[in-house]
C-alpha cells in the first residue's frame, strides 16, 4: 500500500469498514435482520461483511439501476455502459462473480454475459437492498467471490399488514438526464390474506456531462486506428433510456405457514454510447416476465423449525438493434427452485440445509449470434451451521454443485463439480471491541460466454472469443474485520485477501479483427474497418484491499446532531505471472459531514478517486477526480396517517468529467456531470 493509504489510516485514528451506509443506523445494528441469509441473525452477530440499504437512506440513494444505487457504498462501484446499464462491481469483481437476486432467488437474466446487458432488476420498488460478501455468498451459489446483491420488494408478502389498504408513491426528477421517475405500490390485507401491487415508469434523455464524452488521446491508446469524427461537447449521444414495470402478488398466511405467488413484468429500452466513428446507433430492447411462488411450513415435523420453498420461472428476451433493425437476440427461459430446512437447535448448534436447482434454455439468435444455443443446468446442495462458545460465535458452511452446459452445435458438452466451504468466527472481546475472521475456499465453473463466444458483438463494438478449454476457478479468501464503538467514535474495518487459481478474465488482445476482410490481423490496414478482440483467458491472480469507515459525533444537543465520517476503500488485482487485472476500481477516500435535527437531515460528501495507473495490458489509465455531492431530506408532519418526505440532492457539483476505471466504455462515456435532483415520497 502506498503513502496515501498510510495517511488515510492515521487520519481516521482507527480503521473502519463497509458496514452500513446510513451513519445513524450504525448505532442500531442489533435491530437490523438479514432475511436473505439462511440463518436469521442481526448484522452485529455475523462475521460476514454485510451492507444494508433501507428506508430513508435507500430512497435518497436510489438510482435507475442497481449499480447506480450502490456505487457510493464502500467496496462497491458500478460497471456503467451508458446510463441504461449499471451492474454492481464488488471488490473489483463483476459479472458471474456478483450474483444479483430478487427476494433470494436469482434474476436469471443475461447481465453476467456482457457489460452492455442491464440487470433485469429495477431498484425503484425495493424496500431493502442487501449486499453480502465473503462466506455468506455460499448460501446462493459457488464462485460469487465478489458478493451477492439481494433486492427485497415484498411482492409476495410474508406478513399480514395492519390495514386493508396501504402503500406509497414516489416522484423524482434529475437534471443530468432530464429523468422523470414515478413509482407506486399498494399493499394490505385482512385476517389470513395479504396482497401487493406495484408499478413504475422511468424516462430519461441523453446524459449531460462536464466536457466531451470521448477522450480521444486515451481512446487511441487502445484503438490507434479509430477514426473519431463525432465528439460533441456536454452530452453523450444515444444514452437516453426508458423503462417500465410492475408486479402483483398475494399470500395466505397463518400459524402453520404461508403460501403465495407473484407475477412481475419489466420492459427496458436503452442506448449504447457511440464510439465517435459516426456508425449507426445501437440500442437494446429488453423484456422480462417472472413468475414466483413461495411456501413455508412452521415446525412441520419434530426435527424442523421451518421448511421454506421458493420457485421462479423467468422468460427473458434481449434484442440488440442496429439502426432499429434487430441484429442479435438473446433469450433465456429459466426455472429456479430453492428448498431450505432450518432445523431445530441440536445442543448449541443451529443451521440450515438446502437444495437449489437452476435449469435454463439459453439462445443467442441472429446472423451474428456469438454464443451457441444451449441447455444450462445446475444442482446444488448446501449447509450452514453456527454455534457459540463463550464470547466466540462460529459458523461453518459447505456447498457442492453439478453444473453442465450442452450446446446445440459442434461444441462438446461440458460439466463441472465446484465445491466450496467456509469457516468464520466472531469474537466479542469487550463491549467496545469486536473481531471477526472468515476463511472461504470457493470454486467457480466457467460460463457459456467465457467458453464458447466467437463473433462480433454489436453493443461492445468488439470481436469476442471464448476458450472451450477453460478450467474451474479456485479462490481462497481471507476476511478480517474489527469494530470499535464508543461514545466519541465508531470505527470499523474489513481487510480482505483473495488468492485465485485459474482466474478467468476478458483481455483485449494485441491484434485486431479486420471486419472488411473478416480475418484476424496484427494491425489494421489503412482504409479498412477493424475491431478490438476481447479474448477469454486464465491465470492465477491475487486481490487484496480494504473498506474503512470512522464516525465522529461532533455535536449532539438541542441544536441538532452533527457527525463527521471518514471513509475509504481500495482493491488491487495482480497476476502471479506479472501484470494487472483489468478494470479494477481505484483507491477512494473522503469525508462526509451530516446534520440532523427533528425532521431535517442534510449532508455534504466529498470523495477523492485516485488515478488508476494499474489498468492492465492494452488498457488505458483513468485520471483522478473529486466528487462533491450534497443531500437534504425533510419529513413533513403526518397528515391523516400518511408520511411525506421531500428530498433534494446535488450530484457532481464540481462538474468533473469522471472516467470509471471498471467500465469498458470509460474513454467514450464518462459519469454524468453536475445535476440537481428533487423528489417526494408519500407513504400511507
Residue pairs with C-beta under 8 A, 6 or more apart in sequence:
1 570
4 587
4 589
4 610
5 570
5 587
8 548
8 566
8 568
8 589
9 15
9 548
11 566
12 491
12 548
12 550
12 566
13 489
13 491
13 550
14 484
14 489
14 491
14 493
14 550
15 482
15 491
15 492
15 493
15 546
15 548
15 550
16 490
16 491
16 492
16 493
16 547
16 548
16 549
16 550
16 551
16 566
16 567
17 49
17 74
17 481
17 482
17 483
17 492
17 493
17 494
17 547
17 548
17 549
18 49
18 51
18 73
18 74
18 75
18 76
18 133
18 492
18 494
18 547
18 549
18 569
19 26
19 51
19 74
19 492
19 547
19 549
20 26
20 29
20 32
20 43
20 51
20 52
21 51
21 52
21 53
21 57
21 61
21 72
21 73
22 53
22 55
22 56
22 57
23 551
23 563
23 565
23 592
23 594
24 563
24 596
25 32
25 52
25 57
26 490
26 551
27 490
29 42
29 43
29 44
30 42
30 44
31 42
32 42
32 43
32 52
33 40
33 41
33 42
34 40
34 41
34 42
34 43
34 46
34 50
34 52
34 130
34 132
35 104
35 130
35 152
36 101
36 104
36 130
36 132
36 139
36 140
36 148
36 150
36 152
37 46
37 48
37 132
37 136
37 139
38 139
38 340
38 342
38 351
38 352
38 354
38 382
38 384
39 342
39 350
39 351
39 352
39 384
39 386
39 395
41 386
43 50
43 52
44 434
45 393
45 426
46 136
46 395
46 426
47 135
47 393
47 395
47 424
47 425
47 426
47 436
47 437
47 438
47 479
47 481
48 132
48 133
48 134
48 135
48 136
48 395
48 424
48 438
48 479
49 75
49 132
49 133
49 134
49 479
49 481
49 494
49 547
50 130
50 131
50 132
50 133
50 136
51 70
51 73
51 74
51 75
51 76
51 130
51 131
52 128
52 129
52 130
52 131
53 61
53 69
53 70
53 73
53 128
53 129
53 130
54 127
54 128
54 129
56 601
56 633
56 635
56 645
58 69
58 126
58 127
58 128
58 129
59 170
59 645
59 647
59 679
59 681
60 631
60 633
60 647
60 649
61 69
61 72
62 69
62 123
62 124
62 172
63 69
63 71
63 86
63 123
64 83
64 84
64 86
64 122
64 124
64 179
64 181
64 202
64 204
64 241
64 243
65 78
65 84
65 85
65 86
65 87
65 118
65 119
65 122
65 123
66 86
66 87
66 88
66 100
66 119
66 121
66 123
66 129
66 149
66 151
67 77
67 78
67 79
67 80
67 85
67 86
67 87
67 88
67 89
67 119
68 78
68 80
68 86
69 123
69 129
70 76
70 78
70 88
70 129
70 131
70 149
71 77
71 78
71 86
71 88
72 605
72 607
72 629
73 131
74 547
74 548
74 549
74 567
74 568
74 569
75 90
75 91
75 133
75 494
75 545
75 547
75 569
75 571
76 88
76 89
76 90
76 131
77 88
77 89
77 585
77 660
77 662
78 86
78 87
78 88
78 89
78 660
78 662
79 85
79 86
79 87
79 88
79 89
79 94
79 115
79 583
79 660
79 662
79 663
79 664
80 86
80 660
80 663
80 665
80 669
80 671
81 115
81 116
81 272
81 273
81 459
81 663
81 664
81 665
81 669
82 207
82 236
82 238
82 239
82 241
82 270
82 271
82 272
82 273
82 665
82 669
83 177
83 204
83 207
83 236
83 239
83 240
83 241
83 270
83 672
84 118
84 239
84 241
84 243
84 268
84 269
84 270
84 271
84 284
85 115
85 116
85 117
85 118
85 270
86 118
86 119
87 94
87 95
87 98
87 100
87 111
87 115
87 117
87 118
87 119
88 94
88 98
88 100
88 131
88 149
89 98
89 146
89 585
89 662
90 98
90 131
90 133
90 146
90 147
90 149
91 133
91 145
91 146
91 147
91 496
91 498
91 543
91 545
91 571
92 146
92 543
92 545
92 571
92 573
92 581
92 583
92 584
92 585
92 662
93 145
93 146
93 147
93 543
94 115
94 146
94 583
94 662
95 111
95 112
95 113
95 115
96 112
96 143
96 144
96 444
96 447
96 450
97 143
97 144
97 145
97 146
97 444
98 112
98 144
98 146
98 147
98 148
98 149
99 106
99 137
99 140
99 141
99 144
99 148
99 149
100 106
100 107
100 111
100 119
100 121
100 148
100 149
100 151
101 107
101 140
101 148
101 149
101 150
101 151
102 121
102 150
102 151
102 153
102 290
103 150
103 151
103 152
103 153
103 155
103 156
103 292
103 294
103 310
104 140
104 150
104 310
104 338
105 292
105 310
105 312
105 336
105 338
106 140
106 141
106 312
106 334
106 336
106 358
107 119
107 120
107 121
107 314
108 120
108 312
108 314
108 316
108 332
108 334
108 336
108 358
108 360
109 117
109 118
109 119
109 120
109 121
109 286
109 288
109 314
109 316
109 318
109 332
110 117
110 316
110 318
110 330
110 332
110 362
111 117
111 118
111 119
111 120
112 447
113 330
113 371
113 447
113 448
113 449
114 449
114 457
114 459
114 460
114 464
115 460
115 663
115 664
116 272
116 284
116 457
116 459
116 460
116 664
117 284
117 318
117 330
118 268
118 270
118 284
118 286
120 266
120 268
120 286
120 288
120 290
120 314
120 316
121 151
122 200
122 202
122 243
122 245
122 266
122 268
123 129
123 151
124 170
124 181
124 183
124 200
124 202
125 153
125 183
125 185
125 198
125 200
125 247
126 151
126 152
126 153
127 152
127 153
127 154
128 151
128 152
129 149
129 150
129 151
129 152
130 148
130 149
130 150
130 152
131 147
131 148
131 149
131 150
132 147
132 148
132 149
132 150
133 146
133 147
133 148
133 479
133 494
133 496
134 147
134 422
134 424
134 438
134 440
134 477
134 479
134 496
135 395
135 397
135 422
135 423
135 424
135 438
135 440
135 479
136 148
137 144
137 145
137 147
137 148
137 442
138 382
138 384
138 397
138 398
138 399
138 420
138 421
138 422
138 440
138 442
139 352
139 354
139 382
139 384
139 397
139 399
140 148
140 356
141 148
141 356
141 380
141 399
141 401
142 380
142 399
142 401
142 418
142 419
142 420
142 442
142 443
142 444
142 445
143 418
143 420
143 442
143 443
143 444
143 445
143 473
143 475
144 442
144 444
145 442
145 444
145 475
145 477
145 498
145 500
153 198
153 247
154 187
154 196
155 196
155 198
155 247
155 248
155 249
155 262
155 264
155 292
156 196
156 249
156 250
156 251
156 260
156 261
156 262
156 292
156 293
156 294
157 187
157 189
157 194
157 195
157 196
157 249
157 250
157 251
157 253
157 260
158 251
158 253
158 258
158 260
158 294
158 296
159 194
159 253
160 189
160 190
160 191
160 192
160 193
160 194
160 253
161 187
161 188
161 189
161 194
163 188
164 188
164 189
164 190
165 186
165 188
165 684
166 186
166 187
166 188
166 683
166 684
167 184
167 185
167 186
167 187
167 188
167 683
167 684
168 184
168 185
168 681
168 682
168 683
168 684
169 182
169 183
169 184
169 185
169 681
169 682
169 683
170 181
170 182
170 183
170 184
170 679
170 680
170 681
170 682
171 180
171 181
171 182
171 183
171 679
171 680
172 179
172 180
172 181
172 677
172 678
172 679
172 680
173 179
173 180
173 181
173 677
173 678
173 679
174 181
174 204
174 651
174 675
174 676
174 677
175 208
175 675
175 676
175 677
176 207
176 208
176 651
176 652
176 672
176 673
176 674
176 675
177 204
177 205
177 206
177 207
177 208
177 239
177 240
177 672
177 675
178 204
178 205
179 202
179 203
179 204
179 205
180 202
180 203
180 204
181 200
181 201
181 202
181 203
181 679
182 200
182 201
182 202
183 198
183 199
183 200
183 201
184 198
184 199
184 200
185 196
185 197
185 198
185 199
186 196
186 197
186 198
187 194
187 195
187 196
187 197
188 194
188 195
189 195
189 253
192 252
192 253
192 254
193 250
193 251
193 252
193 253
194 250
194 251
194 253
194 260
195 248
195 249
195 250
195 251
196 247
196 248
196 249
196 250
196 262
197 246
197 247
197 248
197 249
198 246
198 247
199 244
199 245
199 246
199 247
200 243
200 244
200 245
200 246
201 243
201 244
202 241
202 242
202 243
202 244
203 242
204 240
204 241
204 242
205 240
206 235
206 236
206 237
206 238
206 239
206 240
207 235
207 236
207 239
207 669
207 672
208 234
208 235
208 672
208 673
208 675
209 234
209 235
209 236
209 657
209 670
209 671
209 672
209 673
210 234
210 652
210 655
210 656
210 657
210 673
210 674
211 233
211 234
211 657
211 670
211 673
212 231
212 232
212 233
212 234
212 657
213 231
213 232
213 235
213 236
213 237
213 273
213 276
213 668
213 669
213 670
214 228
214 231
214 275
214 276
214 667
214 668
215 659
215 667
216 228
216 231
216 276
218 620
218 621
218 659
218 667
219 226
219 228
219 275
219 276
219 620
219 667
219 668
220 226
221 620
222 508
222 532
222 618
222 619
222 620
222 667
223 532
224 524
225 512
225 523
225 524
225 530
226 275
226 276
226 277
227 277
228 275
228 276
228 277
229 276
229 277
229 278
230 237
230 274
230 276
230 277
230 278
231 276
234 673
236 273
236 669
236 670
237 273
237 274
237 281
238 271
238 272
238 273
238 274
238 281
238 282
238 283
239 270
239 271
239 273
239 669
240 270
240 271
241 268
241 269
241 270
241 271
242 268
242 269
242 270
243 266
243 267
243 268
243 269
243 270
244 266
244 267
245 264
245 265
245 266
245 267
246 264
246 265
247 262
247 263
247 264
247 265
248 262
248 263
249 260
249 261
249 262
249 263
249 292
250 260
250 261
250 262
251 258
251 259
251 260
251 294
252 258
252 259
252 260
253 260
255 298
256 297
256 298
257 295
257 296
257 297
257 298
257 300
257 306
257 307
258 294
258 295
258 296
259 294
259 295
259 296
260 293
260 294
260 295
261 291
261 292
261 293
261 294
262 291
262 292
263 289
263 290
263 291
263 292
264 288
264 289
264 290
264 291
264 292
265 288
265 289
265 290
266 286
266 287
266 288
266 289
266 290
267 286
267 287
268 284
268 285
268 286
268 287
269 283
269 284
269 285
269 286
270 283
270 284
271 281
271 282
271 283
271 284
272 281
272 282
272 283
272 284
272 459
273 665
273 668
273 669
274 281
274 282
274 668
275 461
275 668
276 668
280 322
280 323
281 323
282 320
282 321
282 322
282 458
282 459
282 461
283 320
283 321
283 324
284 318
284 319
284 320
284 321
284 459
285 318
285 319
285 321
286 316
286 317
286 318
286 319
287 316
287 317
287 318
288 314
288 315
288 316
288 317
289 314
289 315
290 312
290 313
290 314
290 315
291 312
291 313
292 310
292 311
292 312
293 309
293 310
293 311
293 312
294 308
294 309
294 310
294 311
295 308
295 309
295 310
296 306
296 307
296 308
296 309
297 304
297 306
297 307
298 305
298 306
299 305
299 306
300 307
302 344
303 343
303 344
304 341
304 342
304 343
304 344
305 342
305 343
305 344
306 340
306 341
306 342
307 339
307 340
307 341
307 342
308 338
308 339
308 340
308 341
308 342
309 337
309 338
309 339
309 340
310 337
310 338
311 335
311 336
311 337
311 338
312 335
312 336
312 337
313 333
313 334
313 335
313 336
314 332
314 333
314 334
314 336
315 333
316 330
316 331
316 332
316 333
316 334
317 329
317 330
317 331
318 329
318 330
318 331
319 326
319 328
319 329
319 330
320 326
320 327
320 328
320 329
320 330
320 458
320 459
321 327
322 458
326 366
327 366
327 367
327 368
327 458
328 364
328 365
328 366
328 368
328 369
328 370
328 457
328 458
329 363
329 364
329 365
329 366
329 369
330 362
330 363
330 364
330 365
331 361
331 362
331 363
331 365
332 360
332 361
332 362
332 363
333 360
333 361
334 358
334 359
334 360
334 361
335 357
335 358
335 359
335 360
336 356
336 357
336 358
336 359
337 355
337 356
337 357
338 354
338 355
338 356
338 357
339 354
339 355
339 356
340 352
340 353
340 354
341 352
341 353
341 354
342 350
342 351
342 352
343 350
343 351
343 352
343 353
344 350
347 387
348 387
348 388
348 389
349 385
349 386
349 387
350 385
350 386
350 387
351 383
351 384
351 385
351 386
352 382
352 383
352 384
353 382
353 383
354 381
354 382
354 383
355 379
355 380
355 381
355 382
356 378
356 379
356 380
356 381
356 382
357 377
357 378
357 379
357 380
358 376
358 377
358 378
359 375
359 376
359 377
360 375
360 376
360 377
361 373
361 374
361 375
361 376
362 371
362 373
362 374
362 375
362 376
362 448
363 369
363 373
363 374
364 370
364 371
364 372
364 373
365 373
368 455
368 456
368 457
368 458
369 455
370 453
370 454
370 455
370 456
370 457
370 464
371 448
371 449
371 452
371 453
372 407
372 408
372 409
372 411
372 448
372 452
373 407
373 408
373 409
374 405
374 406
374 407
374 408
374 448
374 452
375 404
375 405
375 406
375 408
376 403
376 404
376 405
376 406
376 448
377 402
377 403
377 404
378 401
378 402
378 403
378 404
379 401
379 402
380 399
380 400
380 401
380 402
381 399
381 400
381 401
382 397
382 398
382 399
382 400
383 397
383 398
383 399
384 395
384 396
384 397
385 395
385 396
385 397
386 393
386 394
386 395
386 396
387 393
387 394
388 394
391 427
391 428
391 429
392 425
392 426
392 427
392 428
393 425
393 426
394 423
394 424
394 425
395 422
395 423
395 424
395 425
395 426
396 421
396 422
396 423
397 421
397 422
397 423
398 419
398 420
398 421
398 422
399 419
399 420
399 421
400 417
400 418
400 419
400 420
401 417
401 418
401 419
401 445
402 415
402 416
402 417
403 415
403 416
403 417
403 418
403 445
404 413
404 414
404 415
404 416
405 413
405 414
405 415
405 448
405 451
406 413
407 413
407 448
407 452
409 452
411 451
411 452
411 468
412 468
414 451
414 468
416 445
416 446
416 472
418 442
418 443
418 444
418 445
418 472
419 443
420 440
420 441
420 442
420 443
421 440
421 441
422 438
422 439
422 440
422 441
422 442
423 438
423 439
423 440
424 436
424 437
424 438
424 439
424 479
425 436
425 437
425 438
426 434
426 435
426 436
427 434
427 435
427 436
428 434
429 435
431 485
432 484
432 485
432 486
433 482
433 483
433 484
434 481
434 482
434 483
434 484
434 485
435 481
435 482
435 483
436 479
436 480
436 481
436 482
437 478
437 479
437 480
437 481
438 477
438 478
438 479
438 481
439 476
439 477
439 478
439 479
440 475
440 476
440 477
440 479
441 474
441 475
441 476
441 477
442 474
442 475
442 477
443 472
443 473
443 474
443 475
444 472
444 473
444 475
444 504
445 472
446 470
446 471
446 472
446 473
446 504
446 536
449 464
449 466
450 466
450 467
450 470
450 504
450 506
450 536
451 466
451 467
451 468
451 470
451 536
452 466
452 468
453 464
453 465
453 466
453 536
454 464
454 465
454 466
455 463
455 464
456 462
456 463
456 464
456 513
456 515
456 531
457 463
457 464
460 534
460 664
461 531
461 532
462 508
462 531
462 532
462 533
462 534
463 513
463 531
463 532
463 533
463 534
464 506
464 533
464 534
465 533
465 534
465 535
465 536
466 536
467 535
467 536
467 537
467 538
470 502
470 504
470 536
470 538
471 502
471 538
472 502
473 500
473 501
473 502
473 503
473 504
474 500
474 501
474 502
475 498
475 499
475 500
475 501
475 503
476 498
476 499
476 500
477 496
477 497
477 498
477 499
478 496
478 497
478 498
479 494
479 495
479 496
480 494
480 495
480 496
481 492
481 493
481 494
481 495
482 492
482 493
483 491
483 492
484 490
484 491
484 492
485 491
487 553
488 552
488 553
489 550
489 551
489 552
489 553
490 550
490 551
491 549
491 550
491 551
492 548
492 549
492 550
493 546
493 547
493 548
494 546
494 547
494 548
495 545
495 546
496 543
496 544
496 545
496 546
497 542
497 543
497 544
498 542
498 543
498 544
499 540
499 542
500 540
500 541
500 542
500 543
501 540
502 538
502 539
502 540
503 538
503 539
503 540
503 541
503 575
503 581
504 536
504 537
504 538
505 536
505 537
505 538
505 539
505 541
505 581
505 582
506 534
506 535
506 536
506 537
506 582
507 534
507 535
507 537
507 582
507 616
507 617
507 618
508 532
508 533
508 534
508 535
508 582
508 617
508 618
508 619
509 532
509 533
509 534
509 535
509 618
510 522
510 618
511 520
511 521
511 522
511 523
511 533
512 520
512 521
512 522
512 523
512 524
512 530
512 531
512 532
512 533
513 519
513 520
513 521
513 530
513 531
513 532
513 533
514 520
514 521
514 524
514 525
514 528
514 529
514 530
515 528
515 529
515 530
515 531
516 528
516 529
516 530
517 528
520 533
521 530
524 530
539 575
539 576
539 577
540 575
540 576
540 577
541 573
541 574
541 575
541 576
541 581
542 573
542 574
542 576
543 571
543 572
543 573
543 581
544 571
544 572
545 569
545 570
545 571
545 572
546 568
546 569
546 570
547 568
547 569
548 566
548 567
548 568
548 569
549 565
549 566
549 567
550 565
550 566
550 567
551 563
551 564
551 565
552 563
552 564
552 565
552 566
553 561
553 562
553 563
554 562
554 563
554 564
555 561
555 562
556 562
559 597
560 595
560 596
560 597
560 598
560 600
561 595
561 596
561 597
562 593
562 594
562 595
563 593
563 594
564 591
564 592
564 593
564 594
565 591
565 592
565 593
565 594
566 589
566 590
566 591
567 589
567 590
567 591
567 592
568 587
568 588
568 589
568 590
569 585
569 587
569 588
569 589
570 587
570 588
571 584
571 585
572 584
572 614
573 580
573 581
573 584
573 614
574 580
574 581
574 614
575 581
579 616
579 617
580 614
580 615
580 616
580 617
581 616
582 615
582 616
582 617
582 619
583 616
583 619
583 661
583 662
583 663
583 664
584 612
584 614
584 616
584 661
584 662
585 612
585 661
585 662
586 609
586 610
586 611
586 612
586 622
586 624
586 661
587 609
587 610
588 607
588 608
588 609
588 610
589 607
589 608
590 605
590 606
590 607
590 608
590 627
591 605
591 606
592 603
592 604
592 605
592 606
593 603
593 604
594 601
594 602
594 603
595 601
595 602
595 603
596 602
599 634
599 635
599 636
599 637
600 632
600 633
600 634
600 635
601 632
601 633
602 630
602 631
602 632
602 633
603 630
603 631
603 632
604 628
604 629
604 630
605 627
605 628
605 629
605 630
605 631
606 626
606 627
606 628
606 629
607 626
607 627
607 628
607 629
608 624
608 625
608 626
608 627
609 624
609 625
609 626
609 627
609 658
610 624
611 621
611 622
611 623
611 624
612 621
612 622
612 661
613 621
615 621
615 622
615 661
620 666
620 667
622 659
622 660
622 661
622 666
623 659
625 656
625 658
625 659
626 654
626 656
627 652
627 654
627 656
627 658
628 652
628 653
628 654
629 649
629 650
629 651
629 652
629 653
630 649
630 650
630 653
631 647
631 648
631 649
631 650
632 647
632 648
632 649
633 645
633 646
633 647
634 645
634 646
634 647
635 643
635 644
635 645
636 643
636 644
636 645
636 646
641 684
642 682
642 683
642 684
643 682
643 683
643 684
644 680
644 681
644 682
645 680
645 681
645 682
645 683
646 678
646 679
646 680
647 677
647 678
647 679
647 680
647 681
648 676
648 677
648 678
648 679
649 676
649 677
650 674
650 675
650 676
650 677
651 672
651 674
651 675
651 676
651 677
652 658
652 671
652 672
652 673
652 674
652 675
653 674
654 674
655 673
655 674
656 673
657 670
657 673
658 670
658 671
659 666
659 667
659 670
659 671
660 666
660 670
660 671
663 669
